[in-house]
Amino acid sequence: MTIYFYKVWQPYGCFSNFSPHPIQIYGTYWSTVEHYYQAQKFVNSFDAAIIPTIQAAATPEEAAALGRCSTRTLRSDWDLVKTQVMREAVLKKFLTHADIREILLATGKEMIVENSPTDYFWGCGQDKTGQNHLGQILMSVREEICQLYLYSVITSDCLKE
């Protein structure tokens, strides 16, 4: 069974970057993954001054709007690093919050798809032909956390002997 998610209030809404699960990366607090991701677009760019405004945004929707403003200059390497930036934030989110980590792990080996009707890069798009990069990241993070847990259990068992 494929697991679809999109809005925070829907089933699996905790998979959304807009979910109210703060993260701390490199000593800096971010209210949501969306806040962090949108701010990273401007690191070392001409418009880096917008970063604190994005960080302080009252909602992830506001952070997204600030980050999507077409009059601002993105960092020069954004297209090269954006999926890694997203993965780092998503991993941090699920390592930080045990309640949603358990939800992610409970999906087992199921396909996870961001059911965005408009986003063909991060989601599946209206016609389900999108690249679903966010779903792929979630599945990759799920696998990494499973490996960490497996290593932890094996190490723990070895130390008991």
C-alpha positions as CSV (number, residue, x, y, z in Angstrom):
1,M,0.0,0.0,0.0
2,T,1.4,3.4,-1.0
3,I,1.4,6.0,1.8
4,Y,0.3,9.4,0.6
5,F,0.7,12.6,2.6
6,Y,0.4,16.3,2.1
7,K,-1.4,18.5,4.6
8,V,-0.3,18.5,8.2
9,W,-3.9,17.7,9.5
10,Q,-4.2,14.7,7.2
11,P,-3.0,11.1,8.0
12,Y,0.8,11.1,8.0
13,G,0.8,14.9,8.1
14,C,3.9,14.7,10.3
15,F,5.8,13.8,7.1
16,S,5.1,17.3,5.8
17,N,7.8,20.0,6.1
18,F,5.1,22.2,7.6
19,S,4.5,19.9,10.6
20,P,5.2,21.6,13.9
21,H,8.4,19.7,14.7
22,P,11.3,22.0,15.4
23,I,14.9,21.1,14.6
24,Q,18.2,22.4,15.7
25,I,21.0,22.3,13.1
26,Y,24.5,23.6,13.6
27,G,23.4,25.2,16.9
28,T,20.5,27.1,15.3
29,Y,16.8,26.6,16.1
30,W,14.3,26.3,13.3
31,S,10.5,26.1,14.0
32,T,10.0,23.6,11.1
33,V,11.9,21.9,8.3
34,E,10.2,24.4,6.0
35,H,11.8,27.4,7.8
36,Y,15.2,25.8,7.6
37,Y,14.9,24.7,4.0
38,Q,13.7,28.1,2.7
39,A,16.4,30.0,4.6
40,Q,19.1,27.7,3.2
41,K,18.3,29.0,-0.3
42,F,20.1,32.3,0.6
43,V,23.2,31.2,2.4
44,N,26.2,33.2,1.0
45,S,23.9,34.9,-1.5
46,F,23.4,38.5,-2.2
47,D,20.1,38.2,-0.3
48,A,21.4,36.4,2.8
49,A,20.0,39.2,4.9
50,I,16.5,37.6,4.5
51,I,17.6,34.5,6.5
52,P,16.8,35.8,10.0
53,T,13.4,37.0,8.7
54,I,12.6,33.5,7.4
55,Q,13.8,32.0,10.6
56,A,11.5,34.3,12.6
57,A,8.5,33.7,10.4
58,A,5.3,33.0,12.4
59,T,4.3,30.1,10.3
60,P,5.8,27.7,7.8
61,E,3.5,29.1,5.1
62,E,5.1,32.6,5.8
63,A,8.6,31.1,5.7
64,A,7.8,29.4,2.3
65,A,6.4,32.6,0.9
66,L,9.5,34.5,1.9
67,G,11.8,31.8,0.4
68,R,9.8,31.6,-2.8
69,C,9.9,35.3,-3.6
70,S,11.2,35.5,-7.2
71,T,12.9,38.9,-6.8
72,R,15.5,37.4,-4.4
73,T,18.8,35.9,-5.6
74,L,19.3,32.3,-4.6
75,R,22.7,30.9,-3.6
76,S,24.7,29.9,-6.7
77,D,24.8,26.2,-5.9
78,W,21.2,25.8,-4.9
79,D,20.2,23.3,-7.6
80,L,23.2,21.2,-6.7
81,V,22.6,21.1,-2.9
82,K,18.8,21.5,-2.3
83,T,18.0,17.8,-2.0
84,Q,20.9,17.3,0.4
85,V,19.7,20.3,2.4
86,M,16.3,18.8,2.6
87,R,17.6,15.3,3.5
88,E,19.7,16.7,6.4
89,A,16.7,18.6,7.8
90,V,14.3,15.7,7.4
91,L,16.8,13.3,9.1
92,K,17.3,15.7,12.0
93,K,13.5,16.0,12.4
94,F,13.0,12.3,12.7
95,L,16.0,11.7,14.9
96,T,14.8,14.5,17.2
97,H,11.1,13.5,17.6
98,A,10.6,10.0,18.8
99,D,6.8,10.1,18.3
100,I,7.0,10.8,14.6
101,R,10.1,8.6,14.2
102,E,7.9,5.7,15.3
103,I,5.2,6.6,12.7
104,L,7.9,6.7,10.0
105,L,9.3,3.4,11.0
106,A,5.9,1.8,11.2
107,T,5.5,2.4,7.5
108,G,7.9,-0.5,7.0
109,K,8.9,-0.9,3.3
110,E,5.9,1.0,1.9
111,M,6.3,3.6,-0.8
112,I,5.9,7.1,0.6
113,V,4.6,9.8,-1.7
114,E,4.1,13.5,-1.2
115,N,0.7,14.0,-2.7
116,S,1.2,17.5,-3.9
117,P,-1.1,18.4,-6.8
118,T,1.3,21.2,-7.9
119,D,4.8,20.1,-7.1
120,Y,6.4,17.7,-9.6
121,F,9.8,17.9,-8.1
122,W,9.2,17.2,-4.3
123,G,5.8,15.6,-4.9
124,C,3.9,13.5,-7.4
125,G,2.0,16.3,-9.0
126,Q,-1.6,16.2,-10.1
127,D,-1.2,13.4,-12.5
128,K,1.1,11.3,-10.2
129,T,4.1,11.6,-12.7
130,G,6.2,13.8,-10.4
131,Q,9.7,12.9,-9.1
132,N,8.6,12.6,-5.5
133,H,12.0,13.6,-4.1
134,L,10.5,14.3,-0.6
135,G,9.0,10.8,-0.5
136,Q,12.3,9.4,-1.6
137,I,14.1,11.3,1.1
138,L,11.6,10.0,3.7
139,M,12.2,6.4,2.6
140,S,15.9,6.9,2.7
141,V,15.8,8.5,6.2
142,R,13.6,5.6,7.3
143,E,16.2,3.1,6.0
144,E,19.0,5.0,7.7
145,I,17.2,5.1,11.0
146,C,16.5,1.4,10.8
147,Q,20.2,0.8,10.2
148,L,21.1,3.0,13.2
149,Y,18.6,1.0,15.4
150,L,19.9,-2.3,14.1
151,Y,23.5,-1.2,14.9
152,S,22.4,0.0,18.3
153,V,20.7,-3.3,19.1
154,I,23.6,-5.4,17.9
155,T,26.1,-3.3,19.7
156,S,24.0,-3.4,22.9
157,D,23.7,-7.2,22.7
158,C,27.5,-7.5,22.1
159,L,28.3,-5.4,25.1
160,K,26.1,-7.7,27.3
161,E,28.3,-10.7,26.6
